[in-house]
Amino acid sequence: MERNWLSWVTLILVVIGALNWALVGISSFSAVSYGWDVVALILGSVPWLAAIIYILIGIAGIYELVMAIKNR
């Protein structure tokens, strides 16, 4: 399957989301919670923008899931 620009953007967003959740999970195992949330760290002063990024990552995940099912 050849990817178009939308597929590349959604793939990048899904990878960013996966890495972000990995950091959140890793930080939860330590005795001191580091609160590693890259999106919140970068956009902490603009919570509504961070919320939009989270929504876009969720939509990207749904898109990738639908495309995976469609192309199986």
ROGUTI-820573 format. One record per atom (N, C-alpha, C): residue in three letters; x, y, z. Coordinates in steps of 0.2 Angstrom, whole numbers, plus 5000, padded with zeros to 4 digits. Atoms other than C-alpha are relative to their C-alpha. Layout:
ROGUTI-820573
ALAXYZ
...
END
This chain:
ROGUTI-820573
MET500449945000
MET500050005000
MET500450065000
GLU499649945000
GLU500750174995
GLU499650055004
ARG500349954995
ARG500450315008
ARG499950074996
ASN500149935002
ASN499750485003
ASN500250045006
TRP499849954995
TRP500050645013
TRP499649995007
LEU500450014994
LEU498650605025
LEU500249945004
SER499850064997
SER499250435029
SER500650015004
TRP499449984997
TRP500950505033
TRP499950045006
VAL500249964995
VAL500250635044
VAL499749965006
THR500350044994
THR499150515054
THR500549955003
LEU499550054998
LEU500650385055
LEU500450045005
ILE499549964995
ILE501750525063
ILE499650025006
LEU500449994994
LEU500350575075
LEU499949945004
VAL500150064996
VAL500050395080
VAL500749985004
VAL499350014997
VAL501950375083
VAL500150045006
ILE499949954995
ILE502050535093
ILE499549985006
GLY500450024994
GLY500550475104
GLY500249945003
ALA499850064997
ALA501250305106
ALA500650015005
LEU499449984996
LEU502950375112
LEU499850045006
ASN500249964995
ASN502050495123
ASN499749955006
TRP500350054995
TRP501050355132
TRP500549955003
ALA499450044998
ALA502650255133
ALA500350035006
LEU499649964995
LEU503450395143
LEU499550015006
VAL500550004994
VAL501850415154
VAL500049945004
GLY499950074996
GLY501950225158
GLY500649995003
ILE499450014996
ILE503750225162
ILE500150055006
SER499949964994
SER503650375173
SER499549985006
SER500550024994
SER502150295183
SER500449945004
PHE499750064996
PHE503350145188
PHE500550035005
SER499549984996
SER504550255197
SER499750035007
ALA500349984993
ALA504350305216
ALA499850074999
VAL500149935000
VAL504450485211
VAL499750014993
SER500450005006
SER503150525197
SER500350064996
TYR499749945004
TYR504050635184
TYR499550034996
GLY500549975004
GLY502450665174
GLY500250024993
TRP499850005007
TRP503250635157
TRP499450004996
ASP500550005006
ASP501950695145
ASP500250054996
VAL499649955005
VAL502850775130
VAL499550054998
VAL500549955003
VAL501250855123
VAL499950065006
ALA500149954995
ALA500850935140
ALA500650045002
LEU499449964998
LEU502650985143
LEU500150054995
ILE499849955006
ILE502851075126
ILE499450055000
LEU500649955000
LEU501051155127
LEU499750015006
GLY500349994994
GLY500851165145
GLY499650065002
SER500349944999
SER500451345145
SER499450024996
VAL500649995004
VAL499151325132
VAL499649945000
PRO500450064999
PRO497951185138
PRO499549984994
TRP500550015006
TRP496651205124
TRP500449984994
LEU499650025006
LEU498051185111
LEU500249925001
ALA499850074998
ALA498651025120
ALA499449954999
ALA500650045001
ALA496850965120
ALA499849984993
ILE500150015007
ILE496750985101
ILE500549954997
ILE499550055002
ILE498350895099
ILE499849935002
TYR500250074998
TYR497650745109
TYR499449984996
ILE500650025004
ILE496050745099
ILE500249984993
LEU499750025007
LEU497050745082
LEU500449945001
ILE499750064999
ILE498050605089
ILE499549945000
GLY500650055000
GLY496450505093
GLY499749994993
ILE500350005007
ILE495750545076
ILE500549964995
ALA499550045004
ALA497350485068
ALA500149935001
GLY500050074999
GLY497350325077
GLY499449964998
ILE500650035003
ILE495550295072
ILE500149994992
TYR499950005007
TYR496050335054
TYR500549944998
GLU499550055002
GLU497550215054
GLU499749935002
LEU500350064999
LEU496450075062
LEU499549984994
VAL500450015006
VAL495150095048
VAL500449984994
MET499650015006
MET496450095035
MET500349935000
ALA499750074999
ALA497249935042
ALA499549954999
ILE500650055001
ILE495549845042
ILE499950004993
LYS500250005007
LYS495149905025
LYS500649974995
ASN499550025004
ASN496849855018
ASN500349935002
ARG499750064998
ARG497049685026
ARG499949944995
END
